């Protein structure tokens, strides 16, 4: 008999298919916010009119913005944004951009709550993995919450986890609390037309990875099976539509809904596997974009795991429209058809660095929940070498 516990976070609402600016105003009204401070991707702030629309809609409630959050949300950039938001009297944080902006914003709310003004101030709040077990420090919830308008498909906005990189260690670390998740998520496909094609499509593969590793998880159950299978259907259709026509807003919304579905298991506590664990390390330790980590790793992890979960992988292939093929082959073809990279060497990882990356993977707890057990870095190295 299946058994388990689904744990949910403090996300209040998701608004989809509606324009961002008026939706932000509605949420500011509902929350009684007087000083809305924005963390925005630099491209959206400087090369589009999206921030201007929000400024105009909020009027004198717009308290200012910060537009420097590099990939993988470095600690120093998080603290710099928090210091600016604090100076502006922020009582509601708005984030507009991709996964690094969203995760950076989560950590900003933590800095605001605890008066953190330098990078070392974040140290007591990060989770630590020891012998494959993640240990969570306890602390009170941030009182200043975040609303977010995501522009990519990695779907981290649904997760109560902030991934922040300690650039001194070249290591991405996790900060986890039920109230680090945004209060409100606004899915406006029109804003996403500014997202570069490679980023939209590769982050869509990241969402496919969420769904695949949820479906194949040690914690799989009927509830998360249903959301994962529909996520795969929606994402495969939506990504193909947007690849064919970048202005297909219905296709974009289908992608966004699929990405949301792909995260249902993750946010409820489902443990994922080696593709995500390796992806975390490739991001923080080798500066590989999130989406590209899934593009280069997922098919090889499927191959590695097939001896222990081949039946589950057949469900993946069926949901993606090719029931008579191996899941790794079907996923590989989707990634190639989207024009995404398929090897570690294609994303700037050197062969000499693989042992270090394999060692770092032993610091991620999802390495130890891979369906085919992994207990030593040499096993990770086998996967990395296959992907090279």
Secondary structure, 3 states (H helix, E strand, C coil): CCCCCCCCCCCCEEEECCCHHHHHHHHHHHHCCCCEEEEECHHHHHHCCHHHHHHHHHHHHEEEEECCCCCCCEHHHHHHHHHHHHHCCCCEEEEEECHHHHHHHHHHHHHHHHCCCCHHHHHHHCCEEECCEEECCCCCCCCCCEEEEECCCCCHHHCCEEEEEECCCCEEEEEECCCCCCCEEEECHHHHHHCCHHHHHHHHHHHHHHHHHHHCCCCCCHHHHHHHHHHHHHHHHHHHHHHHCCCCHHHHHHHHHHHHHHCHHHHCCCCCCHHHHHHHHHHHHHCCCHHHHHHHHHHHHHHHHHHHHHHHHHHHHHHCCCCCCCHHHHHHHHHHHCCCCCCHHHHCCCHHHHHHHHHHHCCCHHHHHCCCCCCCHHHHHHHHHHHC
